[in-house]
Amino acid sequence: MSDAAPKKEQRRKFQAIRGTRDLLPPDTDLWNHAEETARSVFGSFGFGEIRPPIFEPTELFARAVGGETDIVSKEMYTFAASSESANDESASEMISLRPEATASVCRAYIEHNMQQLPQPVKLFYMGPMFRRERPQKGRYRQFYQIGAEVLENVKPDPTRNAVKELSKDAITDAEVIQMVMTFFDRLKLPGVQLEINSIGHAAENCRRGYVAKLKAALEKVKDKLGADSQRRIETNPLRVLDSKLEQEQPFIAELPKIADHLCDDCKTQYAGVKRELELRGVLYKENWRLVRGLDYYMRTTFEITAQGLGSQNAVCGGGRYDGLVELLGGPPTKGIGFAIGEDRLILSLQETKDSSLGTGRRSPLVYIAWMGTNAYAAAVRAARDWRAANIGVELPPTEQKLGKALERADKLGAHFALILGDNEVAQGTWTLKSLADGQQHKLTEPQLLDFLRRL
Ligand code: HAM
């Protein structure tokens, strides 16, 4: 076999799979900057990091996100978990690459008995998510999210004051929204717009009643709607409100609005969120059509858009999900959180030309142009010592003529070239040439380290 000519498929040129991509320098500088900023801002709000696994039982997402949602019904990467042991019950279990992380965070809250920790538990995460969507600008099959969740155990308490409780929840919602807006502000994300809504809770005198009215109104205009919306009248009428189809807009505008059908508690809570946002100076727009594509939401929902993203302009989505932990087998728990689409965040930041990060290759401060055997040994030592002092050094692996070396130093964007021949090593004074103005400094090795450190 090994003598045979390479088969056609062995000569295949591999490419990243459709909907996935390599993130490369210098772009990764901007990614790292965004992630460091998130750690710093979220840390200042008392959030700690959680790193859940990338795959979980399919059933976890089906139950949390909803079996009828696009995410679960069409977009998950699902496969059979295989195990060495045929008797292992989990061998036949289906597992999925995570399409989102809220379900995982709730699973972890239950698994690690986090209701025993001081409440609320505030967690953030960052990492890849997977959805088999049609790829386009700002939409990938492997994409990255930076998200945060606040989970709070609800203890049975007969003296509980319902109004106080609703106002406490409103404060938590506003603080979570304020945190993500602070993060965008810190990054100078252009054209940020926050939209909020309340989708009430699943009761006859609230969302359930509204959905029945909505469904009846949709039935009346059914033949004016596209195939997707017609299907959604049956599966999830709320999602029709999400439609971007031009010809459906006049009919959607006339549909009953949820704000007119919220129960008193949901109304109080929504009014509280708006009041608390105002108190914090967070600007928002109300959007009664903001229903979100995951089933676990109740009451507050929100989305944030940014500039330069075309049709995929939602850079963050989130909302409240009281009851989700219970649905997954845990204790009664309240929840609120969001996830930022990091790919979109970076795209939008790159649209702003004044972004000083992520432009050009990481330039070395010093390029060591060494010539001669003794100079080489001195160059290796200097490179080690200077890098230890966090000074960027480029050490060429071969000896070069001075002209060539300076040309290369210039190409790499180095600020200085150290000109180091055997003579310089013997004399103990080395020459540092500034590539910007050609100025030369003759210094001893300790003086050089001192000089470079001060820059
Ligand atoms: P989501 O709205 O499905 O919510 O996703 C949040 C954000 O992830 C979106 O606004 C978008 O920026 C980004 N995103 C989603 N799909 C893609 C994709 N295919 N390519 C690029 N970016 C994408 C959630 O995932 C919820 N777990 C958020 C949440 C947390 N709610 C409460 N807690």
Boltz pocket constraint, residues with backbone or C-beta under 6 A from the ligand:
constraints:
  - pocket:
      binder: B
      contacts: [[A, 99], [A, 100], [A, 101], [A, 102], [A, 131], [A, 133], [A, 138], [A, 139], [A, 140], [A, 141], [A, 143], [A, 144], [A, 145], [A, 147], [A, 148], [A, 149], [A, 293], [A, 294], [A, 304], [A, 314], [A, 315], [A, 316], [A, 317], [A, 318], [A, 319], [A, 320], [A, 336], [A, 337], [A, 338], [A, 339], [A, 340], [A, 341], [A, 342], [A, 343], [A, 344]]
      max_distance: 6.0
